[in-house]
């Protein structure tokens, strides 16, 4: 057996997750948006999954969305914040090493501003904080760790800066 180093893209399923997936494929294969019996069963399974996940995360069910990929989730999150805060402005602050999904969503939905990183890809918190304080900034985005070099970002310090500025923080925690 070799060494598998691409867990960011895919990894073997945990046995419990595998069992849940197989059960969902067996019983929940139909379109949950339709009205026939198999679809109603799929809707019940989807709603139960959302309820248990929301409870685990300590959020309301209507605050939780399942996405097909991290890219889709980031796009939806950025679009949602922009829609909710467009009265404030269009500024989106992100680090210079964000995933392409964040960069594309920021450019598509707002006016992006890049914050510098050091040679190891670590965010310069003071520079980031000053950019977050600029007028019309509606969102900040930082990845928890870089998927290419492994640098972990100072999320706690970034979150404090965003909270002080009243700017929501999107953390890409896929890594």
Secondary structure, DSSP 8 states (H G I E B T S, - for coil): ------TTT-----HHHHHHHHHHHHH--S-TTS-SHHHHHHHHHHHHHHHHHHHHHTS-GGG----SSHHHHHHHHHHHHHHHHTTT--EEEEETT--HHHHHHHHHHSEEEEE-B-TTS-B-HHHHHHHHTSTTEEEEEEESB-TTT--B--HHHHHHHHHHHT-EEEEE---
